[in-house]
């Protein structure tokens, strides 16, 4: 689980990682970097924090 957490943290801190890169990995499209960043933070909080439910990607 530490490897996954570290990966999330690296992606969230990488200013060059954006919607195109995420879509290439997951086939999930985001309209902009801000929306992607918010989703990744919510997913991080769900996986490693105390968020009560898994966030849903747009669309």
PDB file as gemmi writes it, atoms N, CA and C in Angstrom:
CRYST1    1.000    1.000    1.000  90.00  90.00  90.00 P 1                      
ATOM      1  N   UNK A   1       0.824  -1.199   0.000  1.00  0.00           N  
ATOM      2  CA  UNK A   1       0.000   0.000   0.000  1.00  0.00           C  
ATOM      3  C   UNK A   1       0.866   1.260   0.000  1.00  0.00           C  
ATOM      4  N   UNK A   2       2.074   1.166   0.586  1.00  0.00           N  
ATOM      5  CA  UNK A   2       2.961   2.324   0.600  1.00  0.00           C  
ATOM      6  C   UNK A   2       3.390   2.724  -0.802  1.00  0.00           C  
ATOM      7  N   UNK A   3       3.556   1.753  -1.682  1.00  0.00           N  
ATOM      8  CA  UNK A   3       3.950   2.037  -3.063  1.00  0.00           C  
ATOM      9  C   UNK A   3       2.849   2.814  -3.783  1.00  0.00           C  
ATOM     10  N   UNK A   4       1.606   2.441  -3.542  1.00  0.00           N  
ATOM     11  CA  UNK A   4       0.473   3.141  -4.157  1.00  0.00           C  
ATOM     12  C   UNK A   4       0.384   4.559  -3.613  1.00  0.00           C  
ATOM     13  N   UNK A   5       0.537   4.702  -2.325  1.00  0.00           N  
ATOM     14  CA  UNK A   5       0.493   6.046  -1.717  1.00  0.00           C  
ATOM     15  C   UNK A   5       1.592   6.924  -2.296  1.00  0.00           C  
ATOM     16  N   UNK A   6       2.794   6.383  -2.386  1.00  0.00           N  
ATOM     17  CA  UNK A   6       3.920   7.132  -2.932  1.00  0.00           C  
ATOM     18  C   UNK A   6       3.657   7.527  -4.379  1.00  0.00           C  
ATOM     19  N   UNK A   7       3.089   6.624  -5.164  1.00  0.00           N  
ATOM     20  CA  UNK A   7       2.745   6.925  -6.549  1.00  0.00           C  
ATOM     21  C   UNK A   7       1.738   8.051  -6.657  1.00  0.00           C  
ATOM     22  N   UNK A   8       0.706   8.008  -5.824  1.00  0.00           N  
ATOM     23  CA  UNK A   8      -0.283   9.094  -5.810  1.00  0.00           C  
ATOM     24  C   UNK A   8       0.389  10.416  -5.471  1.00  0.00           C  
ATOM     25  N   UNK A   9       1.219  10.405  -4.455  1.00  0.00           N  
ATOM     26  CA  UNK A   9       1.879  11.640  -4.041  1.00  0.00           C  
ATOM     27  C   UNK A   9       2.778  12.189  -5.144  1.00  0.00           C  
ATOM     28  N   UNK A  10       3.467  11.310  -5.852  1.00  0.00           N  
ATOM     29  CA  UNK A  10       4.326  11.762  -6.954  1.00  0.00           C  
ATOM     30  C   UNK A  10       3.501  12.361  -8.083  1.00  0.00           C  
ATOM     31  N   UNK A  11       2.418  11.700  -8.451  1.00  0.00           N  
ATOM     32  CA  UNK A  11       1.561  12.212  -9.521  1.00  0.00           C  
ATOM     33  C   UNK A  11       0.965  13.567  -9.130  1.00  0.00           C  
ATOM     34  N   UNK A  12       0.499  13.683  -7.896  1.00  0.00           N  
ATOM     35  CA  UNK A  12      -0.129  14.932  -7.469  1.00  0.00           C  
ATOM     36  C   UNK A  12       0.869  16.078  -7.391  1.00  0.00           C  
ATOM     37  N   UNK A  13       2.137  15.784  -7.166  1.00  0.00           N  
ATOM     38  CA  UNK A  13       3.126  16.859  -7.089  1.00  0.00           C  
ATOM     39  C   UNK A  13       3.791  17.152  -8.434  1.00  0.00           C  
ATOM     40  N   UNK A  14       3.537  16.331  -9.439  1.00  0.00           N  
ATOM     41  CA  UNK A  14       4.139  16.503 -10.764  1.00  0.00           C  
ATOM     42  C   UNK A  14       3.326  17.517 -11.567  1.00  0.00           C  
ATOM     43  N   UNK A  15       3.884  18.704 -11.769  1.00  0.00           N  
ATOM     44  CA  UNK A  15       3.145  19.750 -12.480  1.00  0.00           C  
ATOM     45  C   UNK A  15       2.960  19.433 -13.963  1.00  0.00           C  
ATOM     46  N   UNK A  16       3.746  18.506 -14.500  1.00  0.00           N  
ATOM     47  CA  UNK A  16       3.617  18.131 -15.907  1.00  0.00           C  
ATOM     48  C   UNK A  16       2.576  17.037 -16.139  1.00  0.00           C  
ATOM     49  N   UNK A  17       2.086  16.397 -15.067  1.00  0.00           N  
ATOM     50  CA  UNK A  17       1.082  15.342 -15.200  1.00  0.00           C  
ATOM     51  C   UNK A  17      -0.286  15.991 -15.271  1.00  0.00           C  
ATOM     52  N   UNK A  18      -0.978  15.787 -16.394  1.00  0.00           N  
ATOM     53  CA  UNK A  18      -2.269  16.429 -16.580  1.00  0.00           C  
ATOM     54  C   UNK A  18      -3.290  15.479 -17.170  1.00  0.00           C  
ATOM     55  N   UNK A  19      -4.387  16.049 -17.653  1.00  0.00           N  
ATOM     56  CA  UNK A  19      -5.480  15.235 -18.176  1.00  0.00           C  
ATOM     57  C   UNK A  19      -5.068  14.285 -19.299  1.00  0.00           C  
ATOM     58  N   UNK A  20      -4.199  14.705 -20.195  1.00  0.00           N  
ATOM     59  CA  UNK A  20      -3.793  13.833 -21.307  1.00  0.00           C  
ATOM     60  C   UNK A  20      -3.032  12.610 -20.794  1.00  0.00           C  
ATOM     61  N   UNK A  21      -2.153  12.829 -19.840  1.00  0.00           N  
ATOM     62  CA  UNK A  21      -1.384  11.714 -19.273  1.00  0.00           C  
ATOM     63  C   UNK A  21      -2.295  10.757 -18.510  1.00  0.00           C  
ATOM     64  N   UNK A  22      -3.229  11.315 -17.741  1.00  0.00           N  
ATOM     65  CA  UNK A  22      -4.148  10.474 -16.974  1.00  0.00           C  
ATOM     66  C   UNK A  22      -5.039   9.666 -17.919  1.00  0.00           C  
ATOM     67  N   UNK A  23      -5.525  10.310 -18.963  1.00  0.00           N  
ATOM     68  CA  UNK A  23      -6.363   9.604 -19.938  1.00  0.00           C  
ATOM     69  C   UNK A  23      -5.577   8.491 -20.620  1.00  0.00           C  
ATOM     70  N   UNK A  24      -4.310   8.722 -20.908  1.00  0.00           N  
ATOM     71  CA  UNK A  24      -3.481   7.697 -21.519  1.00  0.00           C  
ATOM     72  C   UNK A  24      -3.321   6.467 -20.637  1.00  0.00           C  
ATOM     73  N   UNK A  25      -3.354   6.666 -19.335  1.00  0.00           N  
ATOM     74  CA  UNK A  25      -3.218   5.559 -18.393  1.00  0.00           C  
ATOM     75  C   UNK A  25      -4.544   4.861 -18.086  1.00  0.00           C  
ATOM     76  N   UNK A  26      -5.640   5.630 -18.107  1.00  0.00           N  
ATOM     77  CA  UNK A  26      -6.903   5.105 -17.580  1.00  0.00           C  
ATOM     78  C   UNK A  26      -8.077   5.121 -18.556  1.00  0.00           C  
ATOM     79  N   UNK A  27      -7.948   5.820 -19.677  1.00  0.00           N  
ATOM     80  CA  UNK A  27      -9.060   6.045 -20.614  1.00  0.00           C  
ATOM     81  C   UNK A  27     -10.189   6.875 -19.992  1.00  0.00           C  
ATOM     82  N   UNK A  28      -9.884   7.621 -18.939  1.00  0.00           N  
ATOM     83  CA  UNK A  28     -10.859   8.525 -18.317  1.00  0.00           C  
ATOM     84  C   UNK A  28     -10.440   9.949 -18.644  1.00  0.00           C  
ATOM     85  N   UNK A  29     -11.361  10.705 -19.230  1.00  0.00           N  
ATOM     86  CA  UNK A  29     -11.076  12.063 -19.698  1.00  0.00           C  
ATOM     87  C   UNK A  29     -11.483  13.097 -18.651  1.00  0.00           C  
ATOM     88  N   UNK A  30     -10.612  14.075 -18.441  1.00  0.00           N  
ATOM     89  CA  UNK A  30     -10.906  15.206 -17.563  1.00  0.00           C  
ATOM     90  C   UNK A  30     -10.844  16.484 -18.386  1.00  0.00           C  
ATOM     91  N   UNK A  31     -11.718  17.455 -18.096  1.00  0.00           N  
ATOM     92  CA  UNK A  31     -11.762  18.672 -18.908  1.00  0.00           C  
ATOM     93  C   UNK A  31     -10.558  19.589 -18.717  1.00  0.00           C  
ATOM     94  N   UNK A  32      -9.930  19.541 -17.533  1.00  0.00           N  
ATOM     95  CA  UNK A  32      -8.796  20.420 -17.261  1.00  0.00           C  
ATOM     96  C   UNK A  32      -7.989  19.898 -16.076  1.00  0.00           C  
ATOM     97  N   UNK A  33      -6.829  20.478 -15.869  1.00  0.00           N  
ATOM     98  CA  UNK A  33      -5.924  20.032 -14.803  1.00  0.00           C  
ATOM     99  C   UNK A  33      -6.520  20.272 -13.422  1.00  0.00           C  
ATOM    100  N   UNK A  34      -7.235  21.354 -13.248  1.00  0.00           N  
ATOM    101  CA  UNK A  34      -7.815  21.657 -11.941  1.00  0.00           C  
ATOM    102  C   UNK A  34      -8.817  20.580 -11.518  1.00  0.00           C  
ATOM    103  N   UNK A  35      -9.647  20.134 -12.457  1.00  0.00           N  
ATOM    104  CA  UNK A  35     -10.628  19.086 -12.167  1.00  0.00           C  
ATOM    105  C   UNK A  35      -9.918  17.770 -11.860  1.00  0.00           C  
ATOM    106  N   UNK A  36      -8.891  17.456 -12.627  1.00  0.00           N  
ATOM    107  CA  UNK A  36      -8.112  16.247 -12.379  1.00  0.00           C  
ATOM    108  C   UNK A  36      -7.437  16.312 -11.015  1.00  0.00           C  
ATOM    109  N   UNK A  37      -6.816  17.436 -10.692  1.00  0.00           N  
ATOM    110  CA  UNK A  37      -6.135  17.583  -9.408  1.00  0.00           C  
ATOM    111  C   UNK A  37      -7.108  17.408  -8.239  1.00  0.00           C  
ATOM    112  N   UNK A  38      -8.307  17.981  -8.360  1.00  0.00           N  
ATOM    113  CA  UNK A  38      -9.311  17.845  -7.303  1.00  0.00           C  
ATOM    114  C   UNK A  38      -9.737  16.385  -7.154  1.00  0.00           C  
ATOM    115  N   UNK A  39      -9.937  15.697  -8.271  1.00  0.00           N  
ATOM    116  CA  UNK A  39     -10.319  14.287  -8.241  1.00  0.00           C  
ATOM    117  C   UNK A  39      -9.224  13.436  -7.599  1.00  0.00           C  
ATOM    118  N   UNK A  40      -7.977  13.663  -7.983  1.00  0.00           N  
ATOM    119  CA  UNK A  40      -6.872  12.895  -7.419  1.00  0.00           C  
ATOM    120  C   UNK A  40      -6.757  13.123  -5.915  1.00  0.00           C  
ATOM    121  N   UNK A  41      -6.966  14.347  -5.466  1.00  0.00           N  
ATOM    122  CA  UNK A  41      -6.920  14.630  -4.031  1.00  0.00           C  
ATOM    123  C   UNK A  41      -8.053  13.911  -3.304  1.00  0.00           C  
ATOM    124  N   UNK A  42      -9.254  13.930  -3.904  1.00  0.00           N  
ATOM    125  CA  UNK A  42     -10.393  13.237  -3.300  1.00  0.00           C  
ATOM    126  C   UNK A  42     -10.149  11.728  -3.248  1.00  0.00           C  
ATOM    127  N   UNK A  43      -9.558  11.172  -4.300  1.00  0.00           N  
ATOM    128  CA  UNK A  43      -9.265   9.739  -4.327  1.00  0.00           C  
ATOM    129  C   UNK A  43      -8.194   9.406  -3.278  1.00  0.00           C  
ATOM    130  N   UNK A  44      -7.200  10.253  -3.170  1.00  0.00           N  
ATOM    131  CA  UNK A  44      -6.161  10.061  -2.158  1.00  0.00           C  
ATOM    132  C   UNK A  44      -6.781  10.065  -0.757  1.00  0.00           C  
ATOM    133  N   UNK A  45      -7.662  11.013  -0.515  1.00  0.00           N  
ATOM    134  CA  UNK A  45      -8.329  11.099   0.788  1.00  0.00           C  
ATOM    135  C   UNK A  45      -9.189   9.866   1.050  1.00  0.00           C  
ATOM    136  N   UNK A  46      -9.801   9.330   0.010  1.00  0.00           N  
ATOM    137  CA  UNK A  46     -10.604   8.117   0.155  1.00  0.00           C  
ATOM    138  C   UNK A  46      -9.716   6.911   0.472  1.00  0.00           C  
ATOM    139  N   UNK A  47      -8.629   6.768  -0.257  1.00  0.00           N  
ATOM    140  CA  UNK A  47      -7.766   5.602  -0.076  1.00  0.00           C  
ATOM    141  C   UNK A  47      -6.930   5.649   1.202  1.00  0.00           C  
ATOM    142  N   UNK A  48      -6.446   6.832   1.555  1.00  0.00           N  
ATOM    143  CA  UNK A  48      -5.476   6.935   2.630  1.00  0.00           C  
ATOM    144  C   UNK A  48      -5.924   7.820   3.794  1.00  0.00           C  
ATOM    145  N   UNK A  49      -7.061   8.455   3.651  1.00  0.00           N  
ATOM    146  CA  UNK A  49      -7.557   9.331   4.706  1.00  0.00           C  
ATOM    147  C   UNK A  49      -8.871   8.822   5.250  1.00  0.00           C  
ATOM    148  N   UNK A  50      -9.754   9.747   5.514  1.00  0.00           N  
ATOM    149  CA  UNK A  50     -11.027   9.377   6.123  1.00  0.00           C  
ATOM    150  C   UNK A  50     -12.238   9.774   5.280  1.00  0.00           C  
ATOM    151  N   UNK A  51     -12.046   9.948   3.974  1.00  0.00           N  
ATOM    152  CA  UNK A  51     -13.178  10.259   3.100  1.00  0.00           C  
ATOM    153  C   UNK A  51     -14.137   9.062   3.095  1.00  0.00           C  
ATOM    154  N   UNK A  52     -15.429   9.305   3.254  1.00  0.00           N  
ATOM    155  CA  UNK A  52     -16.386   8.210   3.425  1.00  0.00           C  
ATOM    156  C   UNK A  52     -16.723   7.418   2.166  1.00  0.00           C  
ATOM    157  N   UNK A  53     -16.579   8.029   0.999  1.00  0.00           N  
ATOM    158  CA  UNK A  53     -16.918   7.295  -0.215  1.00  0.00           C  
ATOM    159  C   UNK A  53     -15.989   7.635  -1.357  1.00  0.00           C  
ATOM    160  N   UNK A  54     -15.885   6.714  -2.282  1.00  0.00           N  
ATOM    161  CA  UNK A  54     -15.004   6.877  -3.443  1.00  0.00           C  
ATOM    162  C   UNK A  54     -15.559   7.950  -4.373  1.00  0.00           C  
ATOM    163  N   UNK A  55     -14.724   8.892  -4.793  1.00  0.00           N  
ATOM    164  CA  UNK A  55     -15.196   9.924  -5.723  1.00  0.00           C  
ATOM    165  C   UNK A  55     -15.406   9.330  -7.110  1.00  0.00           C  
ATOM    166  N   UNK A  56     -16.287   9.953  -7.855  1.00  0.00           N  
ATOM    167  CA  UNK A  56     -16.554   9.515  -9.224  1.00  0.00           C  
ATOM    168  C   UNK A  56     -15.904  10.496 -10.193  1.00  0.00           C  
ATOM    169  N   UNK A  57     -15.261   9.985 -11.229  1.00  0.00           N  
ATOM    170  CA  UNK A  57     -14.691  10.883 -12.236  1.00  0.00           C  
ATOM    171  C   UNK A  57     -15.816  11.552 -13.033  1.00  0.00           C  
ATOM    172  N   UNK A  58     -15.510  12.633 -13.722  1.00  0.00           N  
ATOM    173  CA  UNK A  58     -16.549  13.336 -14.489  1.00  0.00           C  
ATOM    174  C   UNK A  58     -17.065  12.465 -15.638  1.00  0.00           C  
ATOM    175  N   UNK A  59     -18.289  12.789 -16.043  1.00  0.00           N  
ATOM    176  CA  UNK A  59     -18.882  12.199 -17.227  1.00  0.00           C  
ATOM    177  C   UNK A  59     -19.330  10.815 -17.116  1.00  0.00           C  
TER     178      UNK A  59                                                      
END                                                                             
